[in-house]
Amino acid sequence: MTTPYRAPVRDQRFILHDVLNLAQYGDLPGFADADADTIDAILEEGGKFCEGVLAPLSHVGDVEGCVRDMDGNVKTPAGFKDAFKQMSEGGWTALSSDPEYGGQGLPHVLNLAFNEMVSAANMAFGMYPGLTLGAAAALHTGGSDEQKRLYLPKMISCQWGGTMNLTEPHCGTDLGLLRTKAVPQADGSYKITGQKIWISSGEHDMAENIIHLVIARIEGAPDGVKGISLFVVPKFLPDSDGNPGARNTLKCGGLEEKMGIHGNATCVMDYDEATGWLVGEENKGLKIMFIMMNEARLGVGLQGYALAEAAYQQSLGFARDRLQGRSLTGPKNPDGPADPIIVHPDVRRMLMDQKSFVEGARCFALWTALQGDLEEKASDPKVREKAGDYMALLTPVVKGYLTGKGFDMVSSGLQIHGGSGFTEEWGASQLLRDARITLIYEGTNGIQALDLVGRKLAMNGMRPIMSFFAELDAFVAAGGGESEQPFIAAVADCKAKLEEATNWLVENGLKNFDHAGAASHDYLQLFGLTCLTYMWAKMAKVSAAKIAAGDSDPIYANKIKTGVYFIERWVPEGAMHLAKVKTGADAMMALSAEEF
Amino acid sequence: MTTPYRAPVRDQRFILHDVLNLAQYGDLPGFADADADTIDAILEEGGKFCEGVLAPLSHVGDVEGCVRDMDGNVKTPAGFKDAFKQMSEGGWTALSSDPEYGGQGLPHVLNLAFNEMVSAANMAFGMYPGLTLGAAAALHTGGSDEQKRLYLPKMISCQWGGTMNLTEPHCGTDLGLLRTKAVPQADGSYKITGQKIWISSGEHDMAENIIHLVIARIEGAPDGVKGISLFVVPKFLPDSDGNPGARNTLKCGGLEEKMGIHGNATCVMDYDEATGWLVGEENKGLKIMFIMMNEARLGVGLQGYALAEAAYQQSLGFARDRLQGRSLTGPKNPDGPADPIIVHPDVRRMLMDQKSFVEGARCFALWTALQGDLEEKASDPKVREKAGDYMALLTPVVKGYLTGKGFDMVSSGLQIHGGSGFTEEWGASQLLRDARITLIYEGTNGIQALDLVGRKLAMNGMRPIMSFFAELDAFVAAGGGESEQPFIAAVADCKAKLEEATNWLVENGLKNFDHAGAASHDYLQLFGLTCLTYMWAKMAKVSAAKIAAGDSDPIYANKIKTGVYFIERWVPEGAMHLAKVKTGADAMMALSAEEF
């Protein structure tokens, strides 16, 4: 039956140690506590937790879903509550949080590696701690010392849950339309009234309190996005010692029926003069919310390739077991009634697509997460600046590219199962249904593309993209041995195309913003392809060096073979995206809305 | 809320009258009865039936699904039975069937146009008559006169249902592994014993009898595909007057839990010495089954674009209504709180992708269906031969390309809905879940690709593909006016690439069959793209002529604008597929099965 999930610890170790060489950052805060042995131990133990505790609950969560009673209480699927407790008590939620509030202060890049395994094992479950830590990050940045003292320790440990409340029925992407209002009270608190929808993890039975971060408009504030403030609105009002007290006047008004992530409670949240407190300054709520959002976007990109990894493992297991037909080049299992379907080239194509994507995506996600560490912790301001530029530039690429292609890879995993993939018993269909949300939430992929071409490219006089191009040029200029040549050529090819596309955007996008919008999707795709190609080149380089040095670990030869497949089979997509970028908006906008 | 389905009759009329010019075939059997007014009346009335009766049951079918009782009886969703009766009594199932058995003998191409609307309105429902008519087609070809007399009239009218029983738990694609056995009886009948799975429409409450076509191995027959015979195995054994009599010893042993098409009963069928009769000759069953299969494959390709049409309509309605954000080029709805999202280029991109795909695919499917009519009815043997070649060559392309791209377009439709697309209330998620099966059943798309490169290309000394190339060359050579030039250039470009890919296959695929397998997917994609480009060029040519002749119907200008988008935005995929074809199998097969 379904192949059980196995944590890809070996591959994560390859990236963290060999490619990113985390040992070089030993003098930065947190990294000193993360030597190779510690990292390996955390990945091993974390992997076991995900394999043994979370993965078995994924199907349960899909089938049972969440159930709301008439009072608005929500019951999570069987086993979720106990797993949440184990995750909290095991310290798994606090890996890279601030030690001042009970975190372990380890590198974010290590935390991300752990979170990949959580998402792959049980995405719907992982969203409960995930959103809690996102909310904690926003409070950490924007909250007062008192708020931090009161909320952060219990959120970081996931003794309490956390959520983000943005969307309203008439306002999703366009937050300026929001209607939820906040009325100042004499004691400095606010009464919050309004309805929020699609609130992931909005209500559940796993934590003793849930801390909602809610955007609302203070009475009399300006219209649009300039009048949005952020509030912390706890389910139970804590006393000054942090003990949950009176029940706040907010509740879950309903659960969404969704096509996937059934184990996560997606709530309609009704706030009826609920007590809340301002986080940060009046009318500056969106800025803080976007800190949370950016972290969440990286997390969603991670889900994108994590589910592709899960699909890869499932479909690989199926392809090795299922006997059907004979190899085109003669029987490979002559004593059996047929060959395993992994002998068929078209099955191989889908497996290699998945494998080469996932491994490249993992490297890209971890490399980007490392920029987050460097931005926060590096001593050299130039390093911090460059890392911050990269985080800003690459976040929409991680989110948009890894979820879009991740979904395609999950679909390929289902396809390998044939008819079994369409039935609910093998798990392939659940992955497809779960994965589909990653292209939508935390900003649709169209919004990611617009963020990339409309804001991130132009940032700081185009410093981030110029810095990225310079890094690619330097990599190409450094050259390499024979086995690295195809990789270097591919990096040069992708960089040239991405630069051409960028120049086209600069020339045309400013003249007519619709050109920028029309090009945005394919520009993001080309960008993502360039990043994964660069990652594969880095992986090939370090693998070639290991082989040259006599290291016989088979992972290195495997990397080069897999990378060659990526270069041959993915890089040709670049020219297509460039051609589409350069077609502009004319044909796209030629019909009036009525002519459709 | 959800935009109701509207039958695309105007576009179908454009294709049937303007592009295919069916009037020119007035001297062929059946076509004389299908003058333009008759065709239009059938499409109008058929469209109303699909809009008014079938479409409203689609969501009901998804939610209720089919229910099996302990005796193996299956209850279909509320309303299905009555709709099935209406469809039967309205004569809608008999449009293009043989008049000798109660059919109306109209062109298949017209029947296909009607079936598109059925699938778009309610795919799960459409499979009940669809499989019945597929089974009838197999009996019509392979059955004895007595079998035809007994079964065909009631199947063609859908008073009785029909199914095809191929798959067994251990044998899907590889039918040679089948174990179901047939034991000859003294009276000339056979006792059939075995288990079949994934039998669509296998058992239900809508027809007074269900006629199963079952492949099985007669005791002592050769192993593998050379020992497969076909049997007709009715649920109730008919007497010689065709009245259903004794219950046969077969039953539905279970229903599959599937991710979509919940309204269709996907059955495990248990045959326990069930009485059946041989269809055609012993050990020649597969040949007849493939007649049914080929017809079914065209039908699945049709589902692929039909669901994309449904998704297009849904997402277009949503994009016109949903107010969110402002146009990049200034407000388009200044009096409202925001602009409708159809103003945003990236939303346009997805709508234009859908529209230009669906209209091209519709033309391709109808053009191919017309080949079926010509193969059967043309008086000139050369015309029949060419049409037969085209049917053979293009069937895997219709199935593989239209379902793969169709699924992507359905996914784009969901994406336009944003978060609403992931909830079950808008219908976008149902379309995605329903559409996913089309890439799998009636032979996975990988099998279609292998059929194309492994069998259809080489058929009759490559006559079909050479004939197709000659047609494209002639089209290019004929030239056209200024507005047609980009289309003609695109046809020339696609044809050159497809020819290059074909030559590569001829040179390399025979040396190493794995090269052919490795190239097959992208070859099929390039083939499909070429076909849709050619269809767009034909549509542009006829539209330009209409405009030049002073016809002011806006459809003609709309076609040229939509076609230009297709040329700009889809044709660049060709070079990518060609590049992938030419990479061959080396990198794809470089890892051993254990190295994954």
Interface residues (C-beta under 8 A of the other chain):
Chain A: T167 H170 C171 G172 T173 D174 L177 I197 W198 E256 E257 K258 M259 G260 L316 R320 L323 Q324 G325 L328 T329 P337 A338 P340 I342 V343 H344 P345 D346 V347 R348 R349 L351 M352 K355 F407 S411 L414 Q415 G418 G419 G421 F422 T423 E424 E425 S429 L432 R433 R436 I437 L439 I440 Y441 T444 N445 G446 A449 L450 N512 F513 D514 A516 G517 A518 S520 H521 P554 N558 K561 T562 V564 Y565 E568 R569 P572 E573 A575 M576 A579 K580 T583 A585 A587 M588 M589 A590 L591 A593 E595 F596
Chain B: T167 H170 C171 G172 T173 D174 L177 I197 W198 E256 E257 K258 M259 G260 L316 R320 L323 Q324 G325 L328 T329 P337 A338 P340 I342 V343 H344 P345 D346 V347 R348 R349 L351 M352 K355 F407 S411 L414 Q415 G418 G419 G421 F422 T423 E424 E425 S429 L432 R433 R436 I437 L439 I440 Y441 T444 N445 G446 A449 L450 N512 F513 D514 A516 G517 A518 S520 H521 P554 N558 K561 T562 V564 Y565 E568 R569 P572 E573 A575 M576 A579 K580 T583 A585 A587 M588 M589 A590 L591 A593 E595 F596
